[in-house]
Amino acid sequence: MASTKKSTSTKKRTLKKPGSKRKVSSEFRSLKVAKDNPPFRTFKVTRQTFYWATLMLYIVFLQLWIVKLQLDVATQLEQYEAVILGVL
């Protein structure tokens, strides 16, 4: 049997100094002017306003339709139950 030797090489680790981060020069900065951010609570009617209002109305309509269907099914079941219990 051949014995294998593990080579233990010690490498010097270089410690990074906290101030050694690469600084970005002013050459790479954008020259675009930032848009003014309006206050959060301002209201402006846009295309998205109509989109969200239409979507909200559609969802409310569907929910009311589902509630109506559930009530119709419940009344039908009550009528069938009354007929079955009346026969027995």
N, C-alpha and C positions, 0 to 999 in steps of 0.2 A: 504494500500500500504506500501510496505517495502522500506525504504530508504537505499540506498547503500552508504557507505562511501568509498571514494577513499583513499587508504593508500599512503601516500607520504613518501617513504623511501629515504633517502639521502645516496647515496653511495659515498665513497671517490674515486676520480679518481686518479690513479697514473700516473704521468707524466713521459714519457720516456726521458731519457737524450740523447743528440745527440751522445755521445761517448759510448753508451751502446750496439752497434751492436756487434754481435757475430763474432769474428775473426776466420778465418780458419787457422788451424795450418799447418805447412809444411808437416805433415804426409799425408794429403789428396791430395797433388799436384802430378800431373803426372810427370813421369820421362822420357817421350818420347821426343825425339829431334824433334823440328819443322822442316818441310821441308823448304828449301830455296825458297823464292818466286822470280821467274824471273821477270825482268823488264816488265812493261806493254806492251811496243811496240815490244817485241821480237816475232819472227815468227818461229814456229816449226811445221812441218808437222806430224800430228798424224792421228789416225783413225777417229777422229771427224772432221778433216779437209776434208777428203774424203766424210764423211757423209753430211756435210753442203754444200759442192760443188755440190754433186749429187742432194740434195734437191733443191738447188737454180736453177740448170739447169732444173729440172723437172718443177718447178714453172714457169720459163721463157717460157719453151716450151708450157705449158698449156695456159699461157696468150697470146702467139702469135697465138695459135690455136683458142682461143676465138675471138681474133681480126679478124682473117681470116673468121670465121663463120659469124661475124657481118657484115663484108664487103660483103660477098656473099649474105646475106639476104637483105642488102641495095640495091645491084645491081638488085636482083630479084624484089624487090618492085618497083624500078624505071622502070624496064621493064614492069611490070604489069600496072603501072600508065600511061606509054606512050601508051600502047595498049588501055586502057580504054579511055584516053583523045583523042586518034586518032579516036575512034569509034564515040564518041559524037561529 
